[in-house]
Amino acid sequence: MKKQMNEPTVHRFNKGFIVSHWVQAISFFALYITGLPLYTDFFSFLYPVMGGPEGAQILHRTFAVIFCLPLLILLIFDRKGLANWAKRIITWKKNDFKFFLAFPKEFFVGNDKVPKQDFFNAGEKLNSLVSIVTTLMLIGSGFILWFPGPFSQGLVQWAITIHVIGFSIAILTVIAHVFLSAFHPNSKASLEESQKEMSLSATRKNTMVNGMMSS
């Protein structure tokens, strides 16, 4: 049975957490696109769109700065949500480990026999921990590559390797995340709820604007 429009819903995250998530997601994909021609000449055909190699470097560094902002956004707008997230992703219980036994079936076809989970399920906890590690790898190695002057040639070479490894792990995590969020059999309800919330938000804004204009 489909949910009625007036049925109450529970919001997992507030706007600060959502904005932080999308800032990270958009900047990550922008870094991916701008980094391709910088990494290999195979993608050099992208240079004209970016204004040449120098333009690609400027764009890559600009999005690198934006990529560092999500934590600041959470500290300013959602400290409680940040603390809750940090606490829960390092809290693992028996059912969290059982989750991975059912996860292969859950991932490919959906499975209603997944053990009872916390606010974040075990997959989300693992995804968060991997994201933290890869983000630190990318930011740390990226800083060395941006400002190589004070560092030895050997350390710069290691930074290149760490940057590539961090990105490779991150992109695999992102692919799995996108699949589970948008294409998984159980994601339809979540997407419908998001669309409903956006529609209701737009309706409220239009009502407010119309009210202001009429007054």
C-alpha atoms as one frame of an Amber mdcrd trajectory, in Angstrom:
protein
   0.000   0.000   0.000   1.339   3.402  -0.948   1.890   6.001   1.735  -0.697
   8.686   1.991   0.473  12.245   1.401  -0.521  13.279   4.932   1.206  10.325
   6.628   3.872  11.559   9.071   7.473  10.837   8.148  10.711  10.662  10.127
  13.613  12.747   8.825  16.978  11.112   9.478  19.094  14.190   8.769  18.621
  17.923   9.008  19.527  20.426   6.324  23.077  20.970   7.593  23.919  17.297
   7.184  22.251  17.126   3.769  24.060  20.220   2.474  27.365  18.853   3.774
  26.755  15.565   1.963  25.994  17.223  -1.369  28.936  19.621  -1.127  31.199
  16.614  -0.698  29.508  14.628  -3.475  29.534  17.425  -6.078  33.107  18.481
  -5.298  34.265  14.846  -5.446  32.856  14.315  -8.934  34.275  17.685 -10.040
  37.689  16.619  -8.733  37.311  13.350 -10.614  36.569  15.065 -13.937  39.224
  17.779 -13.587  41.796  15.262 -12.354  41.505  12.844 -15.272  43.523  14.860
 -17.821  46.036  15.796 -15.111  46.604  12.116 -14.364  46.876  10.726 -17.893
  47.123  12.107 -21.428  44.398   9.678 -22.445  41.878  12.267 -21.203  43.709
  15.286 -22.632  40.701  15.889 -24.905  39.027  17.412 -21.820  41.573  20.244
 -21.632  39.792  22.573 -24.102  36.652  22.456 -21.964  38.673  23.423 -18.894
  40.770  26.140 -20.489  43.885  24.021 -20.993  46.202  22.355 -18.431  46.462
  25.502 -16.310  42.698  25.903 -16.269  42.297  22.266 -15.242  44.750  22.772
 -12.371  42.930  25.884 -11.168  39.568  24.102 -11.289  40.985  21.028  -9.553
  42.453  23.104  -6.735  39.281  25.155  -6.391  37.156  22.044  -5.967  39.805
  20.617  -3.629  39.182  23.533  -1.271  35.413  22.991  -1.533  35.981  19.283
  -0.817  37.393  20.284   2.588  34.295  22.282   3.595  31.792  19.561   4.693
  33.349  19.186   8.153  33.256  22.955   8.656  29.609  23.037   7.562  28.720
  20.362  10.113  30.644  22.094  12.891  28.741  25.316  12.242  25.247  24.079
  11.400  24.882  20.567  12.818  27.266  19.775  15.659  24.733  17.449  17.248
  24.316  15.474  14.030  28.105  15.306  13.582  28.575  14.013  17.138  25.803
  11.444  16.668  27.327  10.256  13.392  30.871  10.046  14.834  29.672   8.098
  17.883  27.529   5.612  15.997  29.943   4.713  13.187  32.526   3.519  15.723
  29.952   1.589  17.768  29.718  -1.948  16.453  27.440  -4.626  17.872  26.765
  -8.283  17.140  24.036  -7.546  14.575  26.385  -5.228  12.677  28.662  -8.151
  11.879  25.683 -10.405  11.060  24.589  -7.732   8.582  27.452  -8.627   6.240
  26.308 -12.245   6.006  23.005 -11.056   4.528  24.505  -8.141   2.608  25.343
  -9.927  -0.710  21.672 -10.818  -1.224  20.593  -7.393   0.076  22.957  -5.661
  -2.354  21.813  -7.425  -5.506  18.137  -8.278  -4.996  17.002  -6.854  -1.672
  16.554  -8.939   1.457  14.021  -8.452   4.251  15.937 -10.772   6.613  18.697
  -8.284   7.432  19.360  -8.249  11.221  17.975  -5.308  13.184  20.285  -2.308
  12.756  21.142   0.919  14.547  20.423   4.449  13.248  23.157   3.642  10.706
  23.322   0.084   9.423  26.654  -1.718   9.268  27.084  -0.929   5.580  26.628
   2.785   6.238  29.077   2.624   9.131  31.701   0.920   6.971  31.072   3.389
   4.155  31.567   6.283   6.581  34.824   4.877   7.939  36.170   4.226   4.438
  35.136   7.741   3.410  37.017   9.239   6.360  40.189   7.302   5.528  40.088
   8.061   1.796  39.265  11.725   2.424  42.304  12.043   4.691  44.428  10.260
   2.060  43.240  12.598  -0.697  43.554  15.814   1.316  46.920  14.916   2.835
  48.522  13.749  -0.395  46.833  16.544  -2.337  48.372  19.162  -0.042  51.846
  17.748  -0.691  51.235  17.729  -4.440  49.924  21.305  -4.352  52.857  22.579
  -2.276  55.743  20.183  -3.073  58.509  22.714  -2.257  59.159  21.806   1.406
  58.954  18.061   0.782  61.479  15.554  -0.565  61.111  14.077  -4.028  60.532
  10.660  -2.493  57.659  11.957  -0.353  56.094  13.661  -3.377  56.213  10.356
  -5.277  54.568   8.619  -2.337  51.913  11.345  -2.305  51.094  10.579  -5.949
  50.696   6.876  -5.128  48.549   7.570  -2.053  46.416  10.017  -4.048  45.714
   7.393  -6.717  45.010   4.621  -4.180  42.754   6.881  -2.124  40.806   7.929
  -5.196  40.481   4.338  -6.476  39.006   3.154  -3.173  36.773   6.236  -2.939
  35.329   5.853  -6.447  34.437   2.184  -5.780  32.697   3.242  -2.569  30.836
   5.996  -4.409  29.664   3.588  -7.141  28.252   1.221  -4.505  26.670   4.149
  -2.645  25.000   5.515  -5.782  23.686   2.055  -6.703  22.193   1.494  -3.251
  20.746   5.019  -3.135  19.232   5.245  -6.609  19.014   1.837  -8.315  18.648
  -0.729  -5.559  15.238  -2.494  -5.384  14.649  -1.035  -1.906  15.648   2.505
  -2.835  12.375   3.373  -4.582  10.554   4.264  -1.370  13.415   6.494  -0.263
  13.482   8.314  -3.597   9.713   8.770  -3.590   9.896  10.217  -0.075  12.654
  12.625  -1.138  10.622  13.764  -4.144   7.558  14.232  -1.945   9.543  16.300
   0.538  10.958  18.478  -2.265   7.455  18.963  -3.688   6.029  19.947  -0.308
   8.948  22.321   0.298   8.378  24.004  -3.061   4.653  24.306  -2.319   5.348
  25.954   1.033   7.756  28.421  -0.569   5.266  29.309  -3.301   2.567  29.828
  -0.679   4.828  32.148   1.287   5.766  34.148  -1.829   2.143  34.449  -2.916
   1.185  35.554   0.590   3.867  38.247   0.629   2.850  39.515  -2.815  -0.838
  39.650  -1.906  -0.126  41.579   1.280
